[in-house]
Amino acid sequence: MTDFEYWCSLDEETKAELEAITDKKELEDRFWKNLEFGTGGMRGIMGAGPNRMNIYTVAKATKGLADYLKASKKNPSAAIAFDSRNNSRKFAEVSAQVLSAQGIRAYLFDKLMPTPVLSYAVRYLKCDGGIVITASHNPKEYNGYKVYDADGCQLTPKDADKLIGYVNAVESFDEIKKISLADAEKEGLFSYIDDSLLESFINECKAISLYKEKSNLKIVYTPLHGTGNIPVRRILADYDVTVVSEQENPDGDFSTVRSPNPEEKDALTLAIEKAKEINADIVIGTDPDCDRVGIAVRDGGSYRLMTGNQTGALLMDFILRFRALPENPAVVKTIVTSEIGAAIARKRDCEVIQTLTGFKYIGDKICKWEKDGGYSYVFGYEESYGYLAGTHARDKDAVSSSMLIAEMAAYHKSQGRTLVDALNGIYDEYGYYYDCLETVVLKGKEGSEKIRSAMDIFRSKGASLFDDLDELSDYSLGIGDLPKENVLRFNFKDGSWAAVRPSGTEPKLKMYYSVKGESEADAAARQKKISEVFYTYI
């Protein structure tokens, strides 16, 4: 029996979907490999076939997780959350059914919930692991499956590799047992999570508030059809908040945006239009699982979109300005995040720790320092619009970050400044940094081969690519105590840098730039020259 025939035999709906496909390339893409369960979990386009997100690939991942938990824990339990994407609830329920059938107690949120709330729930419920069904900010065709450990942190490579081994060991869907949620509940193996947990999470977020002065700050907020609507509005209850009504309710088709990604300019278009209409001070937008947040700030008669690096630098300045620092304070950033936030931290006597890309590494630092007392965590962020100022969660949190962004904007407004003014003040003090990200989408088998080829060329040519290179850092070889990862960073003599890596969640090659210059035009021109070198070989 071929793979195609096997999948057609699973159920009539799967059979009908596969037999209706006439595009040979589409069929090849669905079957040329199994959807990979990697260190970041699993993410892919939804549909029938082994290289797609569906109830069978989700059940296989969950069976592997069940075996992984039972191998090291006695009477393990897990919490499960899901976002607003199509099929998210179904995939979450399948996960609970598989876990319960394996004797693992499953706790499931009965409504869509932000990723950081799941991270919090794992420790709140004293679970041994957690699952979030989400594809974060990806387009509507995608869904995903992220796994968390007992600390509420995404698995780091060592533990992820162990889990991947268990997932890959599941050879047939026939060996995956499921139990109805009603039967699991009767057996004490399943229960829904009630609203008291979200209440506790909101209170933890409020505990890290830094600026409580009454403010006339006017905010436009959009949850981009995702999970942020209720918790973010609750955390901003003391402000004048207008919600973008067209994007208020959950919608797995994300019908008002091309992509529900606050990193992309057009995602906040409707919110900015509303802000112009009511003369708002700031726009806040969160992605579908509410772990990332993007902002736009009134700048004269228009609104300026802030990058993740710029918002991170502003938050760094604000937090260190208002928070009483503990002993041995430290902030954490990724290796592809701008150095301007690090410069602010060092000037305020904070240690700066760098990690690989992915908030799991920042969460891991929090867990490690709590156990060994090495440093006291103050703030962590990455350029991709993810921030965490407390330790209530071990993943980026757009709920508490939205609160701090509002407080930061309110403080600067009380001083007669916008956040644009505040950012320019940072540039005046620390120098101009032009930070940007470029991505090249390369789909399917051919795209995967092109990404691999480009990385091989960049690695082999190395120092010969640029005249003013100071050092090439190849993280695949292991640098310091960081895990090995397929990232190249080109460090230039003036302190500028560029980095390139394949995305771990999408068919993309990502190129990051942090270029110092005397002005924006000067730095942007230099970035363009560096970029042209990369594109020569893609």
Steps between C-alpha positions, in 0.01 A plus 500: 500500500640841403500794741225659293285187522565470873386855565190449283410202717495702823156659458264613226563873550878455462447277196272754329745786563800311361321357196379849405857631463599536132818707547795259499727745686239541773473125539879465506526764771250316718686169474872570443568491874333469839418830667803542722471519875798718581645687796224762465225241477303458179358756259361462152219555252175328597370219282514127431834324463815432702650845432195684628341595832199275558346284773735213417829692515376669819408163653843360410678796663284459811564125524873579489456763770305253715778241472759769577316613815435149627866408457608755760194588709268305726132578439579791264258776404488766228315823425372582152405832338397603150465821301243629249631318193288263300514150653684618812226382737474167316877443519498592872219254570679223308810570709296468821341176376839342423659610828204374705505165318863467613404559863626859503273754668415772249382852585345687206397866482135511399554811288780643289789625713831686447823301492648679806195394703577136415860555609366633830240222530758221491654618827171619651349152455830326587501316168791311348452650156283709275377531143393808303322457169603808303696614199559834668516772233507274191241538219157339535597176322732403786463348841752371750577302815735631770613303803589638845686344792408500869641852537265634232793546262523369144737205479866581439690280252620230739149419626342568161729240340381242753137583423564489124635148545174389662290671230699339219465161669124506440492295180127468437186693580346164592700493824357834616211454740244769576226531759200731493528806721180402678641158591835651594326744733312215668831320557659810654739541206358818351356833609445846358690800638267766639526881493674522837832420336478793259406721796816388680709564190363854461582572864858379446531736204369792706762425764778612262331834422747791519306821437162541665435873452160585356535576131295634210687274259275393213561150358371307200535125548460211257524130594518416125218246541701315766516414868601841637161669497387416855830494696655807335183707541491398865862595560438840331171565679625824660570658160281645226508200263320470167496151351499449124154346472570329165785305662355448847350154465685171436530419130723217380491640146639835624270657244608864548877450462739340253686347795428542874858597574565828685854493357353578157398856416154432361381296800431823694340690210144494638624590848696797368195619304296489821780680688495782245123524532506544880844662531642218714849520649601142429391185317558156655454174308551143621539187288254204509652324803580832670869446562619775261402865499554777246439873542453815296548845655348833404769712339357835397212430263595140428588180687844345512538124528763392750720199433546228758850628569376856553218397733743274686745787548222729624379236745854437619542871572159526670536189716849587618388856567215396732582159641708466816769260388568180694846368577687368195248633248511362146315553176489250215494554124545275201803510272291654219357778718641853474780609732331826598298339780818335626676837505219646712518205742877518543482872576248418776735237646310195375674192368406419140465133407462391138314189388419331173181595314186376669339607826547151643862595564394810692248296699772245572719774651217600736459140616873446540557819700208427730663168586866602526468870592747603231319818393173676570291520183376848414395502134537293186407566139559410138473706186194305383267701729524272803556641853482378859560717805386264775548135587131409515540344155801336336412611149446836338185668625302760307253547785741640760704664223191689377455628855861618523487659153190697605665605826815600313301710252302658787818592684660663198175682418502642853845638419380654173658229282375238258674162473656631178654782701617252763660278235681797345631585845643148525667539160647834608652333805610164357546559126286405202426133433324395180345162572294301255404151391470365147342165417500289185216248471617171344226239514497125451780257425673734252482788745648287778792410273555868406513600866751225573713601200502870596612422855777276365625781273491762777686262728769401249566850366492647849742788546547552126147633463575837664809725505438647847412179683648462845377150582265230373312318777376157394257383767469156343843427650392605849608831652551535874233310690239547225350194329600439139264664250506578129568874530779713349575845637733736313653748747644818345784712629280796603271288718234444234394145417284289269369151566335235285309185594222275375169551681416220738125533441447621143655435154711814520860615503535788746761776483544736796688830499616736773699777332647799680518833321508875544140523381213277386581567133867418551430175684222396260732545200759277664241237585391491136857424388530213749161368389603499134788265581262246656251515213777424252504140625130432566 
